[in-house]
Amino acid sequence: MSTKDHSRAGQPARQQTQAQGALLRQAIHAAIAGGYLAGREVSIGRVPGVIIGYNIVRRGRFAGHRYPLLVRTALGVTKCAPAELELR
């Protein structure tokens, strides 16, 4: 294998990671633009909560591009999508 072959070995994984990062950034920026700022009071159905930050996890069942918001409620902290929340 030449040096050229070694430099391309991780390229697909790197491109996937970069694409995931781009999706994550877009989701967080869209949430912020929609008024979902840290410290903002929200409700998940009838459960009140406060946005405490943003989910930066790139992979997994609750990845940040799907669930970009971290919300603290009396039941604990959860990851949410803006569509699941109501601004208060």
Helices and strands as residue ranges (DSSP letters): H 3-8, H 11-33, E 41-44, E 47-54, E 69-73, E 76-80, G 82-84, E 86-87
